[in-house]
Amino acid sequence: MSETKYIACLDVGTTGCRTIIYSSRGKICSEAYEEYASIFLSPTWIDHDPATWLKAMRNTMKQAIKLFPGEASDIAAISVISQRSTLIPVDKDGNPLDNAILWQDKRAIGQADFIRKELGPEYVYQKTGLRIDAYFSLPKLLWMKENKPHVFKDAFKLLTVSDFIIHHLTGEFITDWTQASRTMLFNISELKWDAELCAKFGIPIEKLAKAVPSGTIAGTLKKSFQSEFNLRADIPVISVGGDQQSAAVGLGVVVPGLICANTGTGSFILAHSERPAFDKQQRVVCTASAVAGKWLMEAGIYTSGSVYRWFRDNFSMVETSAAKELNIDAYDILNSEVKNTRPGAEGILMIPHFAGSAAPYWDPTAVGLIFGCTLGHKRSQVIRGLLEGICFEICKNIRIIESLTNEITEIRVSGGATRSTTFNQIQADVYGKTVLRSVSEQSSALGAMLVAATSIGLYPDIATAVREGVSFDNHNKKMPDAETHELYDKMLDLHNELYLALASHKIYDKARELREFIKSKG
């Protein structure tokens, strides 16, 4: 590899934006983070003001450059990744015409049903690799056409978050294959917009950004930003696209036989594939990899880390306040409580579908459940139940992917939740497999840096970049305890039965009707 260069990665997530400046060998030189909040029109209708992304992008970029120990002119490229399946209508200048509809939003359940009746789930799955669900972009687009026709008509482009940021930085309208493959309008085998699907649902292809391979140089940074950030005049902005596909690169999942579980706002389980990979039962999906021309088998859980955040924000206000005064992380206080609890949380089971269920159930009406509480339970056991419930849901998907690919002996993990060694041990014990944590907690950003470094010629290929830039914390490798794994297997069976019992009796549908009735009463 050539001499060390530096790359800034912009990671625009669901709950916050992070800018990290890396050396091309994977060392973090500086970073900055800014939280923001979405707009909850109801528990299941979630908007977001795009201005918060632009503000956080600028603030974190400035702060990261300020903290960077080298010269800003040493930064060789900017890579951009973001959350996926969030929809932003913009005019010809890239200005938002309305709030974004967040990926977690469930307002388009009716439109998903319409797509299912019109084409059938098998046709859409084989075309796009996606299960028909309000999660993805097409149902949201149809909702917009029906409920905000003026916005749809006036939209020059319909963008994802990384597309929106890239246009703001460069003036170019592009999307990459990783983001396009989450829209339900992209042919996953041919890696291009599907003209038949677009025509069927009245989505003009010209309203979609040009789809390019991950790692494409979108353009150079606008002069105004070059001046504002004190960056060199010819600095390229590189579209890496979807945060989870980028995380797979950052965890070295670029060859068959490896699997990773990345737990941030949600949890995503990914396995590399050399060709489009499908599940006859459509429990998991197929998406484009950040390694251009490759694919991933993927399972997503909408709410996992965000459930822990929900608990922190609503039931740990005292700890959060104390943590701020002591300049420590409030999660550290909660995690310390869990260390003194036994596996099994004394019988508490948590189903983490706080914003509907994705893989493997794909039920947008599903809601969260904390089951088994008694007067004898303590807060620490509830917290443990939350962490175990997240792992049970991840485990279901690991087993499905494993059944469709090869035997997996090692799970590579990253994300904010993996700061907790207790959580990582729970993962190992639930999965019954070795859990290896990435040295880099921000695997998505690391993966984006490695793709960008390869794009500008610092590495000959992604495999070399991964070999040089990805490392794991072998000192904290977690091995499963056989006795605890046996306990968790029994709990996993009951966890699954709980969900199925509620779904089969249409309890989730009744709960949704009740929420709508309450909402109608103001």
DRENVEXFI-224752 format. One record per residue: x, y, z of N, C-alpha, C in turn; residue in one letter. Coordinates in steps of 0.001 Angstrom, whole numbers, plus 500000, padded with zeros to 6 digits. Layout:
// DRENVEXFI-224752
XYZXYZXYZA ...
//
This chain:
// DRENVEXFI-224752
500842498805500000500000500000500000500875501242500000M 500405502292499392501129503552499351501162504193500733S 501831505353500848501939506036502129500568506316502732E 500549506429504066499294506618504777498611507921504360T 497336507793504051496501508959503765495348508946504766K 494511509978504711493419510103505667492094510279504924Y 491069509692505484489748509738504863488719510105505921I 487850511060505596486758511434506498485517510647506110A 484896510017507098483661509271506845482501509972507523C 481477510285506741480215510829507252479222509683507369L 478753509430508575477796508349508834476525508983509400D 475503509112508548474272509802508940473255508738509359V 473186508482510653472348507412511177470942507863511516G 470208506970512169468817507242512512468696508223513663T 469579508108514643469474508943515839470595509960515974T 471576509898515072472661510861515146473601510737513965G 474405511788513772475394511824512695476785511801513312C 477663511026512691479033510911513176479995511169512018R 481005511961512261482116512096511320483360511543511986T 484017510620511304485269510037511791486336510249510728I 487491510716511143488631510821510240489579509670510559I 489786508821509567490624507631509716491937507808508965Y 492964507124509461494095506839508590493661505699507683S 494285505568506538493884504509505599494188503119506141S 494884503029507260495129501734507907494095501423509001R 493075502272509114491981501982510021492085502616511390G 493069503460511616493203504129512913492322505370512948K 491536505521514028490720506731514195491624507862514666I 491625508939513895492435510107514247491620511160514985C 490341511275514641489446512184515353488018511817514991S 487077512231515840485669511977515536484779512965516285E 483578513115515775482583513987516417481205513395516154A 480299513634517107478954513042517011477927514073517449Y 476762514050516784475653514930517176474347514163517058E 473589514143518149472284513474518153471225514392517563E 470159513776517049468969514512516639467763513627516894Y 466593514195516761465363513450517064464447513448515852A 463746512342515675462740512251514631461418512832515134S 460463512932514226459159513526514540458134512392514565I 457627512066515740456669510974515874455258511536515757F 454693511411514548453324511863514330452341510951515046L 452740509712515238452030508726516049453082507688516399S 452756506692517213453787505688517529454371504988516307P 453628504953515186454110504222514016454310505104512780T 453999506401512871454224507348511779455413508222512178W 456509508103511432457746508762511859458314509595510710I 458317510896510878458923511833509945460295512260510472D 461044512930509606462305513524510055462567514782509237H 463016515831509910463340517086509253464745516973508654D 464884516975507321466208516819506706467215517888507122P 466726519034507561467650520103507972468533519648509131A 468018518751509983468836518278511111470030517470510619T 469868516743509505471000515985508954472078516922508426W 471651517972507729472620518925507186473357519659508306L 472616520052509311473237520745510446474247519839511149K 473834518600511417474723517667512113475931517309511244A 475713517197509948476820516900509037477879517996509113M 477438519243509032478382520356509050479073520479510408R 478288520354511476478876520506512811479903519416513113N 479549518166512783480479517068513098481703517094512190T 481516517484510940482666517595510048483637518663510558M 483096519825510926483953520898511442484686520468512712K 483954519808513630484556519410514895485613518342514683Q 485333517360513831486309516297513579487576516863512941A 487416517814512014488581518435511379489354519276512404I 488626519952513285489280520748514330490128519867515247K 489628518646515546490333517733516439491402516911515723L 491390516920514404492330516128513612493753516625513857F 494666515745514260496023516196514608496871516612513418P 496479516209512204497240516598511024496685517857510392G 497096518091509159496577519217508399495316518786507656E 494302519642507633493063519299506935493329518963505471A 494355519556504911494699519290503512495234517879503299S 495557517182504390496020515792504286494880514813504051D 493640515275504231492476514389504047492262514181502556I 492286512903502149492311512575500721490930512372500117A 489922512081500953488583511807500415487553511905501533A 486299512067501135485156512010502055484268510858501595I 483985509933502483483049508845502169481739509105502899S 480635508699502280479308508981502844478500507701502918V 477965507423504115477023506325504322475862506848505152I 474768506075505165473612506508505952472686505339506214S 471691505606507051470531504734507181469925504489505798Q 469085503470505699468537503104504390467012503163504401R 466437503207503197464986503144502989464220504332503549S 464923505391503916464265506649504287464079507470503020T 462911508081502865462513508717501601462461510236501737L 463144510939500811463188512397500825462858512935499439I 461716513627499257461420514273497969462103515638497907P 462809515917496801463532517188496687463241517843495342V 463485519157495279463341519882494014464648519795493226D 464726520505492083465892520383491205467164520918491837K 467033521711492901468205522213493619468556521359494836D 467808520268495020468082519379496141467449519810497443G 466556520794497394465884521250498609464697520341498927N 464530519935500173463411519050500534462068519726500298P 461132518979499737459780519485499531458866519145500694L 459342518290501572458550517857502723459510517185503695D 459020516852504870459814516042505773460098514682505147N 461192514070505543461492512700505117460561511735505840A 460254510614505180459544509509505831460603508502506253I 460733508285507559461818507465508088461610505984507762L 462701505262507677462655503837507335461796503038508306W 461721503463509572460940502729510578459434502989510462Q 459045503964509646457651504381509542456760503251509012D 455518503190509515454602502115509125453287502626508504K 453267503860508051452017504404507516451599503721506208R 452535503068505528452251502528504195451895501042504216A 451342500555505318450934499151505393449895498834504310I 448936499734504110447907499526503097448492499456501697G 449492500290501420450129500281500106450928498991499903Q 451544498489500976452249497199500874451252496084500549A 450081496136501178449030495145500870448614495233499401D 448519496467498892448147496676497494449176496043496548F 450455496262496832451524495674496005451430494147496032I 451152493628497217451053492169497385449914491603496531R 448786492297496519447637491828495735447874491982494232K 448560493062493847448782493332492432449778492376491796E 450860492088492500451946491324491887452248489994492569L 451919489890493850452246488680494584453647488769495174G 453833488226496364455126488348497048456276487645496335P 456007486529495677457081485777495026457685486570493867E 456826487217493069457302488008491923458227489131492404Y 457790489858493419458576490988493920459873490501494557V 459803489414495306460996488886495990462046488445494973Y 461637487736493940462591487261492944463164488412492117Q 462379489454491920462852490618491164463827491473491984K 463427491753493220464138492765494007464946492207495170T 464691490948495551465348490382496725464697490791498030G 463604491570497948462986492124499149461612491512499410L 461303491366500670459967491009501107459078492250500981R 457851492084500550456941493232500471456627493710501883I 457017494940502177456845495461503528456911496986503485D 456162497609504403456152499076504488457519499652504839A 458425498814505305459796499199505615460475499857504401Y 460280499276503222461036499673502043460393500878501343F 461062501388500321460700502692499765459424502693498931S 459193501638498126458058501664497208456720501897497911L 456377501192498992455110501492499669455031502947500141P 456135503494500607456156504893501039455885505830499850K 456473505502498701456238506300497501454765506280497095L 454165505083497167452747504987496806451882505749497795L 452252505722499071451520506506500075451625508000499727W 452807508436499366452995509842499002452163510208497779M 452140509337496777451346509599495573449870509780495909K 449380508970496848447958508992497192447606510123498148E 448484510415499090448142511341500164448773512724500029N 449863512820499276450500514111499030450876514192497554K 449868514124496680450156514055495236450953515246494724P 450751516422495337451484517608494888452977517463495186H 453300516840496320454710516632496665455351515660495675V 454636514558495406455167513569494465455336514189493078F 454339514931492639454388515529491298455529516533491194K 455716517339492235456733518393492190458146517871492446D 458259516658492942459586516126493268460417515944492001A 461582516547491994462516516338490884463230514998491060F 463603514704492317464218513416492633463663512907493965K 463679511598494091463265510923495323464510510233495877L 465023510756496981466360510387497435466350509595498736L 467456508915498980467754508363500300468602509391501046T 468942509095502289469673510080503096471077510321502544V 471810509260502220473166509469501700473129510196500360S 472116509918499523471962510651498251471782512148498520D 470944512444499514470634513827499877471893514562500339F 472681513904501175473914514505501685474921514691500543I 475047513679499692476009513766498582475640514907497633I 474348515069497358473966516190496503474312517512497174H 474088517602498461474385518842499176475890519152499106H 476725518108499138478180518293499129478741518517497731L 478111517926496713478703517937495365477822518542494282T 476509518589494525475582519031493495475136517926492558G 475598516680492801475260515553491925474107514740492506E 473239514245491623472156513354492033472540511914491675F 473056511180492644473340509768492419472896508976493652I 472648507701493422472480506761494524473377505579494204T 473674504749495172474496503587494835473673502318494986D 474219501216494501473468499970494450472995499507495820W 473767499779496867473352499318498204472069500008498639T 471960501307498372470751502042498723469602501700497775Q 469907501617496478468863501313495493468227499961495764A 469025499019496269468502497666496496467583497572497698S 467330498698498374466381498739499495465094499477499117R 464915499770497836463754500558497429462568499713496989T 462797498468496586461794497595495986461487498025494539M 462404498789493943462286499181492539463548498812491754L 464451498066492387465769497778491821465873496287491535F 466276495948490327466428494543489962467720494012490575N 467598493123491541468750492697492332469700491818491525I 469214491133490506470082490282489691470813491085488623S 470125492065488033470720492870486967471392494141487475E 471165494466488754471742495649489391471431496928488599L 470130497129488365469675498349487717468208498573488081K 467735499827487882466325500121488128465468499220487252W 464393498701487815463524497786487089462411498574486395D 462488498657485094461536499471484322460111498960484474A 459933497642484559458588497069484677457932497487485993E 458664497389487087458109497768488394457801499261488431L 458710500068487903458478501514487899457225501857487090C 457081501224485922455918501497485080454635501009485732A 454685499836486344453495499254486972452915500184488023K 453780500852488795453299501671489915453425503169489647F 453687503530488400453683504941488033454782505744488682G 455970505152488801457130505858489352458066506178488185I 458084507411487708458978507749486591460444507511486971P 461145506750486140462545506440486451463376507711486563I 462997508747485817463781509988485878463694510671487245E 462714510276488066462640510819489426463600510093490375K 464187508989489921465137508238490730466549508668490366L 467418508737491365468795509142491101469525508056490305A 470526508440489572471333507492488811471959506479489763K 471772505182489465472281504117490341473676503712489884A 474632503774490817476034503492490492476590502484491499V 477695501805491172478285500863492133478751501563493402P 478678500845494510479225501365495765480712501642495569S 481160502758496123482558503153495945482772504109494793G 481693504513494133481798505468493028482113506877493551T 483021507542492890483294508950493220482160509788492636I 481371510391493515480199511159493079480605512477492431A 481689513043492907482151514335492411483119514927493418G 483517516157493202484383516845494157483555517758495045T 484095518055496189483406518885497169483191520296496620L 481976520829496837481672522195496403482688523178496994K 482968524242496247483956525221496697483581525839498037K 482274526046498249481851526662499512482246525794500697S 482138524462500543482520523556501631484032523410501727F 484713523475500586486182523437500629486699524563501513Q 486095525719501360486503526880502146486080526735503604S 484829526302503811484300526180505176485072525151505999E 485431524021505358486111522949506078487632523013505939F 488099523960505123489541524109504882490139522847504262N 489394522247503342489851521041502666490394521388501288L 491176520479500721491820520759499435490786520836498313R 491157521498497238490203521843496184489681520626495420A 490491519586495287490094518461494438489616517243495243D 489218517446496497488876516297497351487618515596496832I 487690514269496574486530513543496055485558513148497161P 484270513124496812483221512629497709482767511288497146V 482824510249497982482609508883497517481339508310498132I 480469507781497283479226507168497752479481505705498091S 479382505395499376479482503997499811478092503453500115V 477165504350500494475751504004500522475185503537501834G 474727502286501880474002501768503028474903501441504197G 474515501881505384475369501682506557475601500208506879D 474593499362506663474761497962507056475641497189506077Q 475505497456504780476414496825503829477846497273504090Q 477995498538504473479318499047504822479855498360506081S 478966498091507035479385497408508260479913496012507963A 479322495341506987479805494003506628481260494067506167A 481607495099505401483004495281504998483863495575506216V 483374496443507091484123496808508291484320495657509260G 483539494595509095483698493393509916484326492245509120L 484780492559507927485485491566507130484609490518506482G 483292490764506423482380489785505832482314490056504328V 483382489651503641483510489880502204483801488588501452V 483734487463502162483891486140501553482832485222502146V 482456484151501439481450483226501976481903482572503281P 480909482182504095481192481464505332481325482329506558G 481181483652506400481262484562507535479917485242507736L 479635485609508981478377486293509294478659487345510362I 477936488452510313478116489498511318476768489947511842C 476790490475513051475600491047513681475984492421514207A 475373493437513624475695494821513966474505495415514704N 474694495793515968473589496281516791473783497745517146T 472967498576516491472919500001516798471482500344517145G 470854501232516364469425501511516545468625500219516396T 468915499509515307468363498174515086469499497184515051G 469185495945514721470229494928514556470132494365513149S 471292494150512553471338493627511195472330492483511139F 471869491383510557472668490177510447472934489955508967I 474212489848508593474561489799507175475561488690506891L 475385488043505729476318487025505253476616487292503786A 477881487174503404478320487448502032477828486376501069H 477559486792499835477185485845498784477805486290497461S 478263485332496678478868485621495381477818485845494290E 476566485523494608475476485671493627474192486022494385R 473158486474493696471893486748494390471415485502495136P 471052485675496401470679484542497263469266484744497777A 468449483707497686467041483827498047466641482731499038F 465651483042499851465064482115500823463654481788500354D 463348480508500151462034480124499642460903480647500516K 461164480791501830460136481283502740460168482805502894Q 461100483458502211461204484924502212461359485504503625Q 462056484788504471462267485292505831463395486313505879R 464382486145505020465502487091504944465557487643503525V 466279488739503352466292489424502059467686489377501446V 467746489754500169469009489827499446469238491269499021C 470395491808499333470710493190498966472070493249498279T 472332494358497609473624494578496981474669494845498054A 475844494280497865476949494473498801477662495786498518S 478375496281499524479254497435499314480486497032498514A 480704495736498366481710495237497428480994495124496086V 481261496036495196480493496144493956480476494819493192A 479254494406492783479098493175492028478938491940492884G 478828492118494217478570491015495142477253491299495868K 476807490303496652475517490413497315475628490027498778W 474578490320499533474488489934500939473135489299501214L 473133488246502015471897487742502596471746488474503919M 470565489064504140470439490003505251469131489819506017E 469237489952507314468060489989508191468154491238509051A 467041491943509178467037493164509968466007493118511083G 466353493727512202465437493889513331465326495391513550I 464124495923513435463950497378513454464454498027514735Y 464090497447515847464393498089517131465098497098518049T 466326497404518387467075496601519362467811497562520286S 468891498176519787469554499193520599468630500346520946G 467686500654520046466748501750520330465791501401521459S 465563500111521714464749499710522860465499500030524156V 466801499780524140467628500106525311467652501623525519Y 467737502368524418467695503832524522466348504278525069R 465263503645524606463915503958525097463857503754526609W 464435502661527092464443502406528536465261503479529254F 466431503802528690467269504836529296466537506166529397R 465887506574528317465269507901528256464003508008529099D 463321506877529316462032506929530006462035506364531426N 463022505553531758463025504913533079464348505066533822F 465257505846533248466561506024533894466986507483533848S 466034508376534069466342509798533975467342510235535048M 467216509654536238468137510018537323469561509609536952V 469713508388536438471032507898536053471611508721534904E 470739509081533948471200509867532811471697511228533277T 470974511844534205471391513138534746472709513014535509S 472811511964536317474043511753537083475223511486536162A 474974510731535095476047510404534152476598511668533505A 475691512606533182476138513856532569477027514635533535K 476650514662534806477437515391535801478806514749536001E 478846513415535917480099512679536133480890512493534840L 480303512967533728480934512837532415481186511375532039N 480196510548532293480262509141531903479015508800531088I 479007507630530500477886507180529680476813506571530578D 475567507027530424474473506481531241474322504975531048A 474646504487529842474544503054529602475506502260530496Y 476640502875530847477591502181531724476962501881533078D 476119502805533553475429502592534837474443501438534706I 473681501421533619472711500341533414473417499005533224L 474490499007532435475224497762532201475812497191533483N 476232498081534390476812497601535651475780496867536499S 474507497271536378473452496583537123473254495157536617E 473381494990535297473114493683534690474143492653535124V 475365493096535407476435492159535784476080491326537010K 475200491851537838474849491149539084473580490314538963N 473119490083537732471910489281537524472277487932536904T 471387486981537051471629485642536513471056485517535099R 471635484632534271471046484361532962469589483940533097P 468757484445532192467335484117532221466477485199532810G 467113486237533415466379487391533956465212486963534839A 465394485859535536464354485324536433463018485159535716E 463091484779534425461876484449533683461280485568532858G 461896486743532852461377487840532028461774487616530570I 460824487798529668461081487703528232460633488998527563L 461480489528526704461150490764525999461129490506524495M 460015490872523861459920490842522402460163492273521914I 461220492490521087461665493865520815461019494542519614P 459775494190519297459150494759518101458465496088518427H 459273497075518814458723498362519222458332499230518022F 458670498791516808458255499511515593457914498502514508A 457218497441514895456895496376513958458023495382513855G 457750494269513176458738493209513033459209493108511595S 460519493020511427461087492687510120461399491186510135A 462600490796509724462935489368509670462904488770511078A 462387487548511232461873486679510176460350486744509993P 459635487532510826458167487478510817457533488422509806Y 458150489610509602457636490615508678456183490971508998W 455998491449510200454656491823510655454685493283511100D 454227494218510262454283495639510615453376496015511778P 452434495129512134451530495442513245452096495006514592T 453189494235514587453747493721515841454192494867516749A 454033494658518047454477495642519033455336494946520079V 456013495756520892456895495214521912456130494605523079G 456814493698523775456200493018524912457263492705525953L 456997493042527199457828492591528321456959491640529131I 457310490363529101456460489287529613457101488620530827F 456256488251531772456725487454532908457048488245534146G 456671489523534188457006490365535341456185489980536565C 456836490014537706456172489804538993456632490892539961T 455989490943541109456383491926542115457785491660542658L 458277490463542427459619490126542914460742490557541998G 460403491008540806461452491381539865462020492761540174H 463312492908539863464016494170540048464316494801538699K 464658496085538742464951496788537500466102496121536751R 467114495672537470468271495050536825467868493831536019S 466863493102536494466412491909535762465613492294534518Q 464878493396534603464186493897533409465216494297532354V 466280494978532781467318495390531842467944494163531187I 468250493142532003468816491922531431467834491285530443R 466546491306530791465537490758529895465512491480528560G 465738492804528570465803493564527326466964493077526459L 468136492923527076469317492499526327469159491074525807L 468616490198526633468417488822526185467392488749525056E 466331489557525156465304489558524114465853489991522769G 466743490978522787467398491403521551468188490241520950I 468912489539521798469741488422521322468893487255520816C 467749486990521460466865485919520979466415486221519542F 466069487479519303465582487848517970466703487735516937E 467910488163517313469058488023516412469326486551516123I 469236485718517156469548484297517023468629483606516019C 467353483955516044466417483347515080466906483559513653K 467397484740513386467838485069512033469190484456511696N 470080484372512675471357483687512441471102482246512020I 470187481584512696469914480183512395469293480009511016R 468453480955510606467870480885509260468954481035508201I 469807482062508349470867482281507370471823481097507339I 472141480580508500473037479415508573472436478216507845E 471127478038507963470471476907507297470483477055505777S 470627478286505304470622478548503860472021478630503270L 473038478706504135474412478859503638475293477747504199T 476250478111505007477184477149505595477113477218507111N 477660476199507759477727476218509222478599477387509667E 478121478109510643478834479274511157479310478960512567I 480587479162512827481115478910514169481442480193514905T 481556481299514165481973482566514761481045483679514299E 480587484491515242479758485659514933480594486912515180I 480744487726514162481486488976514301480487490087514641R 480756490816515709479778491782516194480397493166516324V 479526494159516227479933495543516491478682496352516770S 478865497648516993477756498533517323477823498961518768G 477076500013519088477131500589520433476831499612521542G 475900498679521316475527497729522372476678496826522764A 477631496613521850478720495676522127479796496264523039T 479611497524523459480504498059524499480369497251525779R 479193496675525971478915495903527184479450494480527034S 480427494118527872480949492744527828479877491746528244T 478952492181529102477848491304529499476955491012528296T 476649492025527509475831491822526317476520490855525358F 477834490983525212478556490094524295478565488658524796N 478637488477526117478566487118526662477164486547526475Q 476141487389526656474768486939526398474655486499524939I 475242487275524024475198486892522612475807485507522402Q 476986485282522939477659483989522768476820482850523338A 476242483082524515475462482025525174474150481753524454D 473513482795523915472256482591523174472541481892521846V 473537482374521100473815481825519772474486480460519839Y 475164480185520968475933478944521068477164478965520185G 477701480165519965478847480325519068479818481357519644K 481051481283519182482042482270519584481645483643519055T 481739484635519915481450486016519524482746486808519564V 483055487413518420484291488173518271483931489620517973L 484356490498518861484011491918518722485077492650517938R 484628493491517038485552494317516270486258495304517200S 487535495555516931488249496605517662487572497940517429V 487062498131516213486336499357515886484859499177516183S 484336499970517118482899499917517401482088500403516215E 482660501314515446481955501905514308482321501146513026Q 481832499931512906482204499102511760481664499668510454S 480508500344510497479966500935509273480912502003508731S 481370502877509607482285503937509184483613503352508717A 484104502347509425485362501710509024485218501089507637L 484111500379507415483886499782506106483830500834505010G 483181501953505301483100503042504319484479503587503994A 485323503703505011486687504181504777487447503205503879M 487299501898504143488039500903503363487585500885501900L 486270501025501684485762501091500301486299502348499619V 486259503481500323486742504739499741488242504669499463A 489007504091500391490459503975500199490783503134498968A 489986502097498753490176501267497559489813502052496306T 488755502859496382488298503629495222489343504631494742S 490112505198495681491113506197495273492501505584495131I 492557504243495128493801503563494792494762503307495921G 494322503491497184495214503218498303495348501722498565L 494363500953498119494424499497498169494072498960496785Y 494639497809496400494322497251495081492925496654494996P 492389496197496142491060495591496153490542495578497590D 489249495245497725488612495248499050489225494192499963I 489552493024499414490128491959500241491405492422500924A 492257493129500187493496493653500769493187494725501812T 492226495595501503491845496643502453491366496048503762A 490549494998503671490037494335504877491182493691505660V 492068493044504961493194492380505625494060493389506378R 494237494569505809495086495589506427494354496407507494E 493036496609507312492342497586508143491398497057509193G 491033495762509133490050495204510071490755494348511108V 490441494577512370491028493763513437489988493519514519S 490240492488515335489277492070516341489927491997517721F 489078492131518728489523492149520124489601490712520637D 490714490031520328490838488625520705490943488412522209N 491344489440522936491450489316524396490065489231525053H 489053489769524376487700489741524922486771488857524093N 487347487855523448486539486882522707485616486171523694K 484343486032523329483376485396524219483017483999523692K 483201483019524566482873481635524227481567481252524919M 480728480459524258479449480096524880479620479121526037P 478820479335527065478745478393528190477636477385527875D 477972476102527883477038475058527430475758475034528261A 475889475173529577474712475113530446473794476313530216E 474397477491530071473593478695529830472949478633528451T 473670478101527484473112477966526138471884477047526151H 471941475985526947470788475079527053469580475818527635E 469813476640528667468739477448529249468158478393528197L 469043479073527469468585480050526487467829479386525336Y 468194478157524988467443477460523946465992477243524359D 465787476911525631464418476738526135463673478073526118K 464356479124526520463737480443526521463431480916525099M 464313480586524159464104480972522766462845480320522206L 462613479069522574461390478388522127460148479114522635D 460161479503523911459015480210524482458877481603523874L 460011482249523628460027483564522991459299483507521648H 459595482474520867458965482305519564457473481990519714N 457148481135520685455749480774520927454931481988521333E 455518482870522125454817484087522544454418484928521333L 455394485147520447455089485932519248453989485261518432Y 454141483974518172453192483263517316451796483230517934L 451718483108519255450410483096519919449689484423519708A 450414485522519856449812486839519662449420487060518197L 450297486633517288450023486840515864448850485982515391A 448808484719515836447766483806515352446387484204515833S 446309484865516963445020485329517485444742486784517097H 445554487306516183445386488667515649445372489732516749K 446136489464517812446216490423518913446882491722518446I 447881491598517576448554492797517084447600493669516264Y 446753493031515458445769493790514685444792494511515610D 444348493803516647443417494414517594444066495572518342K 445354495402518657446075496476519347446209497704518450A 446434497476517153446529498602516220445185499323516120R 444107498569516051442770499175516000442508500009517250E 442957499497518391442773500241519641443561501546519614L 444811501498519133445623502721519048444976503740518123R 444437503263517002443790504174516060442531504785516660E 441814503988517458440623504509518136441013505592519143F 442070505323519902442553506301520887442989507585520176I 443698507416519057444165508574518294442980509403517779K 441920508724517367440750509436516835440054510275517892S 440265509915519159439654510659520262440475511877520662K 441604512030519984442441513203520251443228513082521529G 
//
